[in-house]
Amino acid sequence: MDQMGWLAWLIVGAIAGWLASMVMKTNRQQGLLIDIVVGIVGAFIGGFLFNQFGTSGVTGFNIWSIFVAFTGAVVLLALIRLFSGRRLLSR
């Protein structure tokens, strides 16, 4: 969190989580708080994956970081769907 402040992490997480929920069709089942959590966890997953391929992960408050977090969030939601065997975050 040294390059980005906590507010930037929340904003990037919210945008990435929301976009991932739209792509994975879980938007109706999750609210803003879940979007933020999915986006932040996705940023860590995406950063790890992108670093494995030799590219940078989250680099600050920019489009690339949102893309990395979005990619990781999609992976996270897909893994949850795969291992839960049902729709995500059902109420």
KELUM-641794 format. One record per residue (C-alpha): residue number from 1; x, y, z. Coordinates in steps of 0.1 Angstrom, whole numbers. Layout:
BEGIN
+-----+-------+-------+-------+
|   k |    c1 |    c2 |    c3 |
+-----+-------+-------+-------+
| NUM |     X |     Y |     Z |
...
+-----+-------+-------+-------+
! end
This chain:
BEGIN
+-----+-------+-------+-------+
|   k |    c1 |    c2 |    c3 |
+-----+-------+-------+-------+
|   1 |     0 |     0 |     0 |
|   2 |    30 |    22 |    -2 |
|   3 |    23 |    36 |   -37 |
|   4 |   -14 |    40 |   -32 |
|   5 |   -33 |    53 |    -3 |
|   6 |   -62 |    35 |    13 |
|   7 |   -88 |    57 |    -5 |
|   8 |   -72 |    48 |   -39 |
|   9 |   -73 |    11 |   -30 |
|  10 |  -111 |    15 |   -22 |
|  11 |  -118 |    32 |   -54 |
|  12 |   -98 |     8 |   -76 |
|  13 |  -113 |   -21 |   -57 |
|  14 |  -148 |    -8 |   -62 |
|  15 |  -144 |    -2 |   -99 |
|  16 |  -126 |   -35 |  -105 |
|  17 |  -151 |   -55 |   -84 |
|  18 |  -181 |   -39 |  -100 |
|  19 |  -168 |   -45 |  -135 |
|  20 |  -159 |   -81 |  -126 |
|  21 |  -194 |   -87 |  -111 |
|  22 |  -209 |   -74 |  -144 |
|  23 |  -188 |   -97 |  -165 |
|  24 |  -194 |  -127 |  -142 |
|  25 |  -231 |  -118 |  -139 |
|  26 |  -231 |  -116 |  -100 |
|  27 |  -239 |   -79 |   -99 |
|  28 |  -274 |   -85 |   -85 |
|  29 |  -261 |  -107 |   -57 |
|  30 |  -234 |   -85 |   -43 |
|  31 |  -234 |   -50 |   -30 |
|  32 |  -208 |   -22 |   -29 |
|  33 |  -189 |   -37 |     1 |
|  34 |  -185 |   -71 |   -16 |
|  35 |  -175 |   -54 |   -49 |
|  36 |  -147 |   -35 |   -30 |
|  37 |  -135 |   -66 |   -12 |
|  38 |  -136 |   -87 |   -45 |
|  39 |  -117 |   -59 |   -63 |
|  40 |   -90 |   -55 |   -36 |
|  41 |   -84 |   -93 |   -33 |
|  42 |   -85 |   -93 |   -71 |
|  43 |   -58 |   -67 |   -72 |
|  44 |   -35 |   -90 |   -52 |
|  45 |   -44 |  -121 |   -73 |
|  46 |   -40 |  -101 |  -105 |
|  47 |    -7 |   -86 |   -93 |
|  48 |     6 |  -120 |   -86 |
|  49 |    -5 |  -134 |  -119 |
|  50 |     9 |  -105 |  -140 |
|  51 |    42 |  -107 |  -121 |
|  52 |    45 |  -144 |  -130 |
|  53 |    43 |  -134 |  -167 |
|  54 |    69 |  -107 |  -163 |
|  55 |    47 |   -76 |  -163 |
|  56 |    39 |   -52 |  -136 |
|  57 |     9 |   -56 |  -113 |
|  58 |    -8 |   -27 |   -96 |
|  59 |    13 |     3 |  -101 |
|  60 |    -8 |    31 |   -86 |
|  61 |   -41 |    48 |   -93 |
|  62 |   -44 |    43 |  -131 |
|  63 |   -61 |    23 |  -158 |
|  64 |   -35 |    -4 |  -158 |
|  65 |   -40 |   -11 |  -121 |
|  66 |   -78 |   -12 |  -126 |
|  67 |   -73 |   -37 |  -154 |
|  68 |   -50 |   -59 |  -132 |
|  69 |   -74 |   -58 |  -103 |
|  70 |  -103 |   -65 |  -127 |
|  71 |   -85 |   -95 |  -141 |
|  72 |   -78 |  -109 |  -107 |
|  73 |  -113 |  -102 |   -95 |
|  74 |  -127 |  -122 |  -125 |
|  75 |  -103 |  -151 |  -116 |
|  76 |  -115 |  -149 |   -80 |
|  77 |  -152 |  -149 |   -89 |
|  78 |  -146 |  -178 |  -113 |
|  79 |  -128 |  -198 |   -86 |
|  80 |  -156 |  -192 |   -61 |
|  81 |  -181 |  -203 |   -87 |
|  82 |  -161 |  -234 |   -95 |
|  83 |  -156 |  -245 |   -59 |
|  84 |  -190 |  -236 |   -46 |
|  85 |  -209 |  -254 |   -73 |
|  86 |  -236 |  -228 |   -72 |
|  87 |  -243 |  -192 |   -80 |
|  88 |  -220 |  -168 |   -62 |
|  89 |  -229 |  -151 |   -30 |
|  90 |  -265 |  -161 |   -30 |
|  91 |  -287 |  -148 |    -2 |
+-----+-------+-------+-------+
! end
